[in-house]
Amino acid sequence: MKSSKSELQKLSEWLNVERPEFPWSAVQGFASYWKDRKILYPVAAIRTKAQCSCDGGDLEEIEYDKAGKPYIMCSRTGHIRFLEKEELRYWNFSGEALAAILSGLLECKGLPQELIPAKLWKLGQTARHLGGQPRDVYFALRMTADADSIYEKLPKDSRRAVLIVGSSNHRASDHFPEDKIFCVADIMELEPTGLAFNRERMDLVLGGIPKPEKRKANAGDRSKYVAQVKKAVYEYLKSAYYFYTQGAGKRGEEYKRLTLQLIADEVGCAKTTVRSILKAKDENGKAKYKELVECMWKYGQDRSGIIRYGDASFPSVKGYDD
């Protein structure tokens, strides 16, 4: 398949017309991709006239020979030209087919929803960031005389919404920001493997800054959090113990559960950092922070374990009240 930006541009220009239907002579030079994916498709009605290939280019009546093969005869020269089956129909552009392809290229969640028959689709929210955040993407086949009906279906105040249009021309509307409207010819290219989406171009226009990748915690990062993790687990056990022995826990209520995420939030580190501390081994392959592991998993996971640890480690309830 030959890459051709001009094909996308020509298609988008055709879609400036309300009901573009074209003879085979206008579309036969396009890559087979468009017809194979049913983006360009034949209109059902059989034509009764076809264009002559002589200099005049007149429309001539289609006739059929005894074998049923269609042909036209030039009224000027008498030259007979047999027709291919594709020439017997006009061709049109399928918004539904392109909406499905766009949805896949943009990695939208779910299936496209048709909001206005054959005119407007909601493709869904992008799984990846587009312009710095997930986007709700809409696709309009044509933005012609009835553009207002399309704009009315779009969210007016949403900062996340993006509209992709098939037609190259569209008039602005106060209802939807113009800098969030993109023509297919500007953000897509036809490559040997099929249509490709230019994500960088949309990111640039939308002004999104990709989120920086999180740096993985290393051994140095882990060591500086050990003391803080120990303190956080100790404070949890202390608070939970007095909750069960003199607080609401005495009436049967449960204290918040001890989890890796709870400790990570308290310390201000990643959950994976807490996990790696608990899994750390010494030179003999044994738990490096054995007491911490026991506090976390042996004593800290239920009421009875918390009370057993508290009875041995904390002041009595009477002493605490004093």
C-alpha positions as CSV (number, residue, x, y, z in Angstrom):
1,M,0.0,0.0,0.0
2,K,1.4,3.4,-0.9
3,S,1.3,6.1,1.6
4,S,-0.7,9.1,0.3
5,K,-1.7,12.1,2.4
6,S,-3.6,13.4,-0.7
7,E,-6.1,10.6,-0.4
8,L,-7.1,11.7,3.1
9,Q,-7.3,15.3,2.0
10,K,-9.5,14.4,-1.0
11,L,-11.8,12.3,1.2
12,S,-12.1,15.1,3.7
13,E,-12.9,17.6,0.9
14,W,-15.6,15.3,-0.4
15,L,-17.2,15.2,3.0
16,N,-17.8,19.0,2.9
17,V,-20.8,18.0,0.6
18,E,-23.9,16.9,2.4
19,R,-24.4,13.7,0.4
20,P,-21.2,13.0,-1.6
21,E,-21.7,10.2,-4.1
22,F,-19.0,9.8,-6.7
23,P,-18.5,7.7,-9.9
24,W,-16.0,4.9,-10.0
25,S,-13.7,7.1,-12.1
26,A,-13.2,9.4,-9.1
27,V,-12.3,6.7,-6.6
28,Q,-10.6,3.9,-8.6
29,G,-7.2,5.4,-8.1
30,F,-7.5,5.1,-4.3
31,A,-5.6,2.5,-2.3
32,S,-7.5,-0.8,-1.9
33,Y,-7.4,-0.2,1.9
34,W,-10.5,2.1,1.7
35,K,-12.6,-0.5,-0.2
36,D,-11.3,-3.5,1.7
37,R,-12.3,-1.9,5.0
38,K,-15.7,-0.7,3.6
39,I,-14.8,2.9,4.2
40,L,-15.5,3.5,0.6
41,Y,-18.6,1.5,-0.4
42,P,-20.9,1.3,-3.5
43,V,-24.3,2.8,-3.3
44,A,-27.1,0.3,-4.0
45,A,-28.7,1.8,-7.0
46,I,-27.4,0.6,-10.4
47,R,-26.4,3.4,-12.7
48,T,-28.1,3.9,-16.1
49,K,-25.4,6.2,-17.5
50,A,-21.6,6.2,-17.5
51,Q,-19.0,8.7,-18.6
52,C,-17.4,8.2,-22.0
53,S,-13.6,8.0,-22.1
54,C,-13.3,10.2,-25.3
55,D,-12.3,13.8,-25.2
56,G,-15.9,15.0,-24.8
57,G,-16.4,12.9,-21.6
58,D,-20.2,12.7,-22.2
59,L,-22.5,10.6,-20.1
60,E,-23.8,7.7,-22.3
61,E,-26.6,5.2,-21.7
62,I,-25.5,1.9,-20.3
63,E,-26.4,-1.1,-22.5
64,Y,-25.9,-4.8,-22.2
65,D,-24.6,-7.3,-24.7
66,K,-26.1,-10.8,-25.1
67,A,-23.8,-12.2,-22.4
68,G,-25.1,-9.5,-20.0
69,K,-21.8,-7.5,-20.0
70,P,-22.5,-3.7,-19.6
71,Y,-21.1,-1.3,-22.2
72,I,-21.5,2.3,-23.5
73,M,-21.3,3.6,-27.0
74,C,-19.9,7.1,-27.6
75,S,-22.5,9.1,-29.4
76,R,-19.8,11.1,-31.2
77,T,-17.3,8.4,-32.3
78,G,-19.3,5.2,-32.1
79,H,-16.6,3.7,-29.9
80,I,-17.8,1.0,-27.6
81,R,-16.3,0.7,-24.1
82,F,-17.2,-2.3,-21.8
83,L,-17.6,-1.4,-18.1
84,E,-16.3,-2.9,-15.0
85,K,-18.8,-3.9,-12.3
86,E,-17.5,-1.1,-10.0
87,E,-18.6,1.5,-12.6
88,L,-22.2,0.5,-12.4
89,R,-22.6,2.1,-9.0
90,Y,-21.8,5.4,-7.3
91,W,-19.5,5.3,-4.3
92,N,-19.9,6.8,-0.8
93,F,-18.0,7.2,2.5
94,S,-18.9,5.2,5.6
95,G,-18.7,7.1,8.9
96,E,-19.5,4.0,10.9
97,A,-16.5,2.1,9.4
98,L,-14.1,5.0,10.1
99,A,-15.5,5.5,13.6
100,A,-14.6,1.9,14.4
101,I,-11.1,2.3,13.1
102,L,-10.6,5.6,14.9
103,S,-11.8,4.1,18.1
104,G,-9.2,1.3,17.8
105,L,-6.3,3.7,16.9
106,L,-7.1,6.0,19.8
107,E,-7.5,3.0,22.2
108,C,-11.0,4.1,23.3
109,K,-12.8,2.1,25.9
110,G,-15.9,0.3,24.8
111,L,-17.6,0.4,21.4
112,P,-18.5,3.6,19.4
113,Q,-22.0,4.8,20.2
114,E,-24.1,6.4,17.4
115,L,-25.5,9.7,18.8
116,I,-26.9,10.9,15.5
117,P,-27.6,8.3,12.8
118,A,-24.8,8.3,10.2
119,K,-23.5,11.6,11.5
120,L,-22.1,11.6,15.0
121,W,-20.5,8.9,17.2
122,K,-19.1,8.9,20.7
123,L,-15.9,6.8,20.5
124,G,-15.4,6.7,24.3
125,Q,-12.6,7.7,26.7
126,T,-9.0,7.1,25.6
127,A,-7.2,4.4,27.6
128,R,-3.9,6.4,27.3
129,H,-3.4,10.1,27.9
130,L,-4.1,12.4,25.0
131,G,-2.9,15.9,25.5
132,G,-1.9,15.2,29.1
133,Q,-5.1,13.4,30.2
134,P,-7.7,10.8,29.2
135,R,-10.1,12.3,26.6
136,D,-13.7,11.7,25.7
137,V,-13.5,11.5,21.9
138,Y,-16.4,12.2,19.5
139,F,-16.4,11.7,15.7
140,A,-18.6,13.6,13.2
141,L,-18.6,12.5,9.6
142,R,-19.6,15.9,8.2
143,M,-19.9,19.4,9.7
144,T,-22.1,20.9,7.0
145,A,-25.4,22.8,7.1
146,D,-26.7,20.9,10.2
147,A,-23.5,21.5,12.3
148,D,-25.6,23.0,15.1
149,S,-27.4,19.6,15.7
150,I,-24.0,18.0,16.2
151,Y,-22.6,20.7,18.5
152,E,-25.8,20.4,20.7
153,K,-24.9,16.7,21.3
154,L,-21.4,17.6,22.6
155,P,-20.6,18.5,26.2
156,K,-20.4,22.2,26.4
157,D,-18.2,22.7,29.5
158,S,-16.0,19.5,29.4
159,R,-12.3,20.1,29.2
160,R,-11.8,16.5,28.3
161,A,-13.9,16.3,25.1
162,V,-12.3,16.2,21.7
163,L,-14.1,16.2,18.3
164,I,-12.7,14.6,15.2
165,V,-14.4,15.5,11.9
166,G,-14.3,13.9,8.5
167,S,-14.9,17.1,6.5
168,S,-12.0,19.5,6.1
169,N,-14.2,22.6,6.7
170,H,-16.2,23.3,9.8
171,R,-17.5,26.6,11.2
172,A,-16.7,27.6,14.7
173,S,-19.3,27.4,17.5
174,D,-19.5,29.0,20.9
175,H,-20.7,25.7,22.1
176,F,-17.4,23.8,21.6
177,P,-13.8,25.1,21.5
178,E,-12.3,25.2,18.0
179,D,-8.8,24.1,19.3
180,K,-10.3,20.8,20.3
181,I,-11.6,20.0,16.8
182,F,-9.4,17.9,14.5
183,C,-9.8,16.9,10.8
184,V,-8.9,13.3,9.9
185,A,-6.6,14.6,7.2
186,D,-4.5,16.5,9.8
187,I,-4.1,13.7,12.3
188,M,-4.0,10.6,10.2
189,E,-1.8,9.1,7.6
190,L,-2.1,6.1,5.3
191,E,0.9,3.8,5.8
192,P,1.7,0.4,4.2
193,T,0.0,-1.3,7.1
194,G,-3.1,0.9,7.1
195,L,-4.3,4.1,8.7
196,A,-2.0,5.5,11.4
197,F,-2.8,8.1,14.0
198,N,-0.5,11.0,14.7
199,R,-0.7,11.3,18.5
200,E,2.2,13.8,18.8
201,R,0.3,16.3,16.7
202,M,-2.8,16.2,18.9
203,D,-0.6,16.3,22.0
204,L,1.0,19.5,20.7
205,V,-2.2,21.2,19.9
206,L,-3.9,20.2,23.1
207,G,-0.9,21.3,25.1
208,G,-0.6,18.1,27.1
209,I,2.7,17.3,28.8
210,P,3.3,13.5,29.2
211,K,3.4,12.4,32.8
212,P,7.0,11.6,33.9
213,E,7.7,8.0,34.5
214,K,8.0,7.1,38.2
215,R,11.6,6.3,39.2
216,K,11.9,2.8,40.6
217,A,13.0,2.7,44.2
218,N,16.5,1.3,44.8
219,A,18.2,0.0,47.8
220,G,19.3,3.5,48.9
221,D,15.7,4.7,48.8
222,R,14.5,1.7,50.8
223,S,17.0,2.1,53.6
224,K,16.1,5.7,54.3
225,Y,12.4,4.6,54.9
226,V,13.1,1.7,57.3
227,A,12.9,3.7,60.5
228,Q,9.8,5.6,59.3
229,V,8.1,2.3,58.4
230,K,8.9,0.9,61.8
231,K,7.5,3.9,63.6
232,A,4.4,3.9,61.5
233,V,3.6,0.2,62.2
234,Y,4.4,0.8,65.9
235,E,2.0,3.8,66.1
236,Y,-0.7,1.8,64.3
237,L,-0.5,-1.0,66.8
238,K,-0.5,1.5,69.7
239,S,-3.6,3.3,68.4
240,A,-5.4,0.1,67.6
241,Y,-4.6,-1.4,71.0
242,Y,-6.2,1.5,72.9
243,F,-9.1,1.6,70.4
244,Y,-9.9,-2.0,71.3
245,T,-9.2,-1.8,75.1
246,Q,-10.8,1.6,75.9
247,G,-12.3,3.0,72.7
248,A,-15.1,2.2,70.3
249,G,-13.6,-1.2,69.8
250,K,-14.9,-2.3,73.1
251,R,-18.4,-2.0,71.7
252,G,-17.6,-4.3,68.8
253,E,-16.4,-1.8,66.2
254,E,-13.3,-2.6,64.1
255,Y,-10.2,-0.5,63.7
256,K,-8.9,0.4,60.2
257,R,-7.1,-2.5,58.7
258,L,-3.3,-2.6,58.6
259,T,-2.1,-2.7,54.9
260,L,1.0,-1.9,52.9
261,Q,-0.8,1.1,51.4
262,L,-1.8,2.4,54.8
263,I,1.8,2.5,55.9
264,A,3.0,3.8,52.6
265,D,0.6,6.7,52.8
266,E,1.6,7.4,56.4
267,V,5.3,7.4,55.5
268,G,5.0,9.1,52.1
269,C,6.6,6.4,50.0
270,A,5.5,3.8,47.4
271,K,3.7,0.7,48.5
272,T,6.4,-1.3,46.8
273,T,9.0,0.3,49.1
274,V,7.2,-1.0,52.2
275,R,6.9,-4.4,50.6
276,S,10.6,-4.5,49.8
277,I,11.5,-3.6,53.4
278,L,9.4,-6.4,54.8
279,K,10.9,-8.9,52.3
280,A,14.5,-7.8,52.8
281,K,16.9,-10.6,53.8
282,D,20.1,-10.6,55.8
283,E,23.4,-12.3,54.7
284,N,22.0,-15.7,56.0
285,G,18.8,-15.4,53.9
286,K,16.6,-14.7,56.9
287,A,14.2,-11.7,57.4
288,K,16.4,-8.6,57.9
289,Y,13.7,-6.9,59.9
290,K,12.1,-9.9,61.7
291,E,10.4,-7.9,64.5
292,L,8.8,-5.5,61.9
293,V,7.5,-8.4,59.8
294,E,6.0,-10.0,62.9
295,C,4.3,-6.8,64.0
296,M,2.9,-6.4,60.5
297,W,1.7,-9.9,59.7
298,K,1.6,-11.8,63.0
299,Y,0.1,-9.2,65.3
300,G,-1.3,-6.4,63.2
301,Q,-4.0,-8.2,61.2
302,D,-6.7,-8.9,63.7
303,R,-8.0,-7.8,67.1
304,S,-6.6,-10.7,69.1
305,G,-3.1,-10.2,67.7
306,I,-3.2,-6.5,68.3
307,I,-4.3,-7.0,72.0
308,R,-1.6,-9.7,72.6
309,Y,1.1,-7.3,71.3
310,G,-0.3,-4.3,73.2
311,D,-0.6,-6.2,76.5
312,A,3.1,-6.9,76.3
313,S,4.3,-3.6,74.9
314,F,2.1,-0.7,76.0
315,P,1.1,0.8,79.4
316,S,-2.1,-0.5,81.0
317,V,-5.3,1.2,80.1
318,K,-5.4,2.8,83.5
319,G,-1.8,4.1,83.2
320,Y,-2.7,5.4,79.7
321,D,-5.7,7.3,81.0
322,D,-3.6,8.9,83.7
